[in-house]
Amino acid sequence: MKIYFEILFLIILVFIFAYALFYSVNILFAPGAQQGEACFGQNCFFVELAKTNAEREKGLMYRKELNKNSGMLFVFDKEGVYPFWMQNTLISLDIIWINSNNKIVFIAENAQPCKGLICSQIKPGVKAKYVLEINAGLANNFNIKIGDLVQITPSL
């Protein structure tokens, strides 16, 4: 009888572990999302890539949390001036614009969720090829600044 309970206990532990693993991966990335990494020196963020219009339009909308070392990298077909807004975004973000040479050209720190129907835009006024969204305060914590180079993998 004791062995029966030990096996049952082991099976329950395996299911709990499997659920926890599945849940943590789904918090980090949306199902089916392409993934990459954006590094500022030794500080790296695992990023979900938003490469299509639909992915870029949705962005991080409706996400209740974002792991500290995670983010979303918006990838555009060509360099341009890309304003962002925080409509239906539930978490505060640092938004970092990066040009085609992987150089930071603009940073909007601590962008706040938009609570109304009309949301103001954050307009960098400079051309960028990529835009990275990470948790608010991390740009300051990691001393990320305009002019820094970002290593993006896979190379896009």
PANUZA-623872 format. One record per residue (C-alpha): residue in one letter; x, y, z; residue number from 1. Coordinates in steps of 0.2 Angstrom, whole numbers, plus 5000, padded with zeros to 4 digits. Layout:
+-----+------+------+------+-----+
| res |   c1 |   c2 |   c3 |   n |
+-----+------+------+------+-----+
|   A |    X |    Y |    Z | NUM |
...
+-----+------+------+------+-----+
***
This chain:
+-----+------+------+------+-----+
| res |   c1 |   c2 |   c3 |   n |
+-----+------+------+------+-----+
|   M | 5000 | 5000 | 5000 |   1 |
|   K | 5014 | 5012 | 5004 |   2 |
|   I | 5022 | 5010 | 4987 |   3 |
|   Y | 5005 | 5014 | 4979 |   4 |
|   F | 5005 | 5031 | 4988 |   5 |
|   E | 5023 | 5034 | 4983 |   6 |
|   I | 5019 | 5031 | 4965 |   7 |
|   L | 5004 | 5042 | 4965 |   8 |
|   F | 5013 | 5056 | 4974 |   9 |
|   L | 5027 | 5055 | 4961 |  10 |
|   I | 5014 | 5056 | 4947 |  11 |
|   I | 5006 | 5071 | 4955 |  12 |
|   L | 5023 | 5079 | 4956 |  13 |
|   V | 5027 | 5076 | 4938 |  14 |
|   F | 5010 | 5084 | 4933 |  15 |
|   I | 5013 | 5099 | 4944 |  16 |
|   F | 5031 | 5101 | 4937 |  17 |
|   A | 5024 | 5099 | 4919 |  18 |
|   Y | 5010 | 5112 | 4922 |  19 |
|   A | 5022 | 5124 | 4930 |  20 |
|   L | 5034 | 5123 | 4915 |  21 |
|   F | 5020 | 5125 | 4903 |  22 |
|   Y | 5013 | 5140 | 4912 |  23 |
|   S | 5030 | 5149 | 4914 |  24 |
|   V | 5034 | 5147 | 4895 |  25 |
|   N | 5016 | 5154 | 4891 |  26 |
|   I | 5020 | 5170 | 4902 |  27 |
|   L | 5036 | 5173 | 4893 |  28 |
|   F | 5030 | 5171 | 4875 |  29 |
|   A | 5013 | 5170 | 4867 |  30 |
|   P | 5009 | 5153 | 4858 |  31 |
|   G | 5018 | 5151 | 4842 |  32 |
|   A | 5028 | 5168 | 4844 |  33 |
|   Q | 5045 | 5169 | 4835 |  34 |
|   Q | 5059 | 5172 | 4848 |  35 |
|   G | 5075 | 5181 | 4849 |  36 |
|   E | 5087 | 5190 | 4860 |  37 |
|   A | 5092 | 5208 | 4862 |  38 |
|   C | 5108 | 5212 | 4872 |  39 |
|   F | 5115 | 5228 | 4879 |  40 |
|   G | 5133 | 5222 | 4884 |  41 |
|   Q | 5130 | 5208 | 4896 |  42 |
|   N | 5112 | 5212 | 4899 |  43 |
|   C | 5100 | 5202 | 4888 |  44 |
|   F | 5082 | 5201 | 4885 |  45 |
|   F | 5073 | 5186 | 4878 |  46 |
|   V | 5061 | 5194 | 4866 |  47 |
|   E | 5045 | 5190 | 4856 |  48 |
|   L | 5047 | 5196 | 4838 |  49 |
|   A | 5033 | 5206 | 4831 |  50 |
|   K | 5036 | 5206 | 4812 |  51 |
|   T | 5019 | 5206 | 4804 |  52 |
|   N | 5007 | 5220 | 4804 |  53 |
|   A | 4995 | 5210 | 4815 |  54 |
|   E | 5009 | 5206 | 4827 |  55 |
|   R | 5014 | 5224 | 4828 |  56 |
|   E | 4997 | 5230 | 4830 |  57 |
|   K | 4993 | 5219 | 4845 |  58 |
|   G | 5010 | 5221 | 4853 |  59 |
|   L | 5009 | 5218 | 4872 |  60 |
|   M | 4991 | 5223 | 4873 |  61 |
|   Y | 4981 | 5214 | 4887 |  62 |
|   R | 4997 | 5207 | 4895 |  63 |
|   K | 4996 | 5208 | 4914 |  64 |
|   E | 5014 | 5205 | 4917 |  65 |
|   L | 5031 | 5203 | 4908 |  66 |
|   N | 5045 | 5193 | 4915 |  67 |
|   K | 5060 | 5205 | 4920 |  68 |
|   N | 5072 | 5198 | 4907 |  69 |
|   S | 5058 | 5198 | 4893 |  70 |
|   G | 5052 | 5210 | 4880 |  71 |
|   M | 5045 | 5212 | 4863 |  72 |
|   L | 5055 | 5217 | 4848 |  73 |
|   F | 5045 | 5226 | 4834 |  74 |
|   V | 5054 | 5223 | 4817 |  75 |
|   F | 5049 | 5234 | 4803 |  76 |
|   D | 5053 | 5231 | 4784 |  77 |
|   K | 5062 | 5247 | 4783 |  78 |
|   E | 5068 | 5262 | 4793 |  79 |
|   G | 5055 | 5275 | 4797 |  80 |
|   V | 5048 | 5286 | 4810 |  81 |
|   Y | 5037 | 5274 | 4820 |  82 |
|   P | 5026 | 5282 | 4834 |  83 |
|   F | 5019 | 5271 | 4848 |  84 |
|   W | 5005 | 5272 | 4860 |  85 |
|   M | 4999 | 5262 | 4875 |  86 |
|   Q | 4981 | 5258 | 4871 |  87 |
|   N | 4975 | 5242 | 4879 |  88 |
|   T | 4992 | 5240 | 4887 |  89 |
|   L | 4991 | 5235 | 4905 |  90 |
|   I | 5009 | 5237 | 4911 |  91 |
|   S | 5021 | 5252 | 4911 |  92 |
|   L | 5035 | 5250 | 4898 |  93 |
|   D | 5052 | 5257 | 4893 |  94 |
|   I | 5051 | 5259 | 4874 |  95 |
|   I | 5068 | 5259 | 4865 |  96 |
|   W | 5070 | 5264 | 4846 |  97 |
|   I | 5084 | 5256 | 4837 |  98 |
|   N | 5091 | 5260 | 4819 |  99 |
|   S | 5096 | 5248 | 4806 | 100 |
|   N | 5114 | 5249 | 4813 | 101 |
|   N | 5108 | 5242 | 4829 | 102 |
|   K | 5111 | 5259 | 4838 | 103 |
|   I | 5098 | 5266 | 4850 | 104 |
|   V | 5091 | 5282 | 4843 | 105 |
|   F | 5077 | 5286 | 4856 | 106 |
|   I | 5071 | 5280 | 4873 | 107 |
|   A | 5054 | 5283 | 4881 | 108 |
|   E | 5056 | 5278 | 4899 | 109 |
|   N | 5041 | 5273 | 4910 | 110 |
|   A | 5027 | 5274 | 4897 | 111 |
|   Q | 5011 | 5272 | 4906 | 112 |
|   P | 4996 | 5263 | 4900 | 113 |
|   C | 4982 | 5273 | 4892 | 114 |
|   K | 4966 | 5273 | 4902 | 115 |
|   G | 4955 | 5282 | 4890 | 116 |
|   L | 4948 | 5279 | 4873 | 117 |
|   I | 4960 | 5292 | 4865 | 118 |
|   C | 4978 | 5288 | 4868 | 119 |
|   S | 4993 | 5300 | 4865 | 120 |
|   Q | 5007 | 5294 | 4854 | 121 |
|   I | 5025 | 5293 | 4859 | 122 |
|   K | 5034 | 5301 | 4843 | 123 |
|   P | 5053 | 5298 | 4843 | 124 |
|   G | 5055 | 5310 | 4828 | 125 |
|   V | 5070 | 5299 | 4822 | 126 |
|   K | 5071 | 5284 | 4810 | 127 |
|   A | 5071 | 5267 | 4817 | 128 |
|   K | 5071 | 5249 | 4811 | 129 |
|   Y | 5067 | 5241 | 4827 | 130 |
|   V | 5057 | 5245 | 4843 | 131 |
|   L | 5060 | 5236 | 4859 | 132 |
|   E | 5048 | 5236 | 4874 | 133 |
|   I | 5054 | 5230 | 4891 | 134 |
|   N | 5047 | 5233 | 4909 | 135 |
|   A | 5047 | 5251 | 4915 | 136 |
|   G | 5063 | 5256 | 4924 | 137 |
|   L | 5075 | 5243 | 4916 | 138 |
|   A | 5083 | 5255 | 4904 | 139 |
|   N | 5088 | 5265 | 4919 | 140 |
|   N | 5093 | 5250 | 4929 | 141 |
|   F | 5104 | 5243 | 4916 | 142 |
|   N | 5111 | 5261 | 4911 | 143 |
|   I | 5104 | 5259 | 4893 | 144 |
|   K | 5106 | 5275 | 4884 | 145 |
|   I | 5105 | 5284 | 4867 | 146 |
|   G | 5120 | 5279 | 4856 | 147 |
|   D | 5122 | 5262 | 4864 | 148 |
|   L | 5123 | 5247 | 4852 | 149 |
|   V | 5111 | 5232 | 4853 | 150 |
|   Q | 5115 | 5215 | 4848 | 151 |
|   I | 5100 | 5206 | 4841 | 152 |
|   T | 5099 | 5188 | 4838 | 153 |
|   P | 5094 | 5180 | 4827 | 154 |
|   S | 5101 | 5193 | 4815 | 155 |
|   L | 5087 | 5202 | 4807 | 156 |
+-----+------+------+------+-----+
***
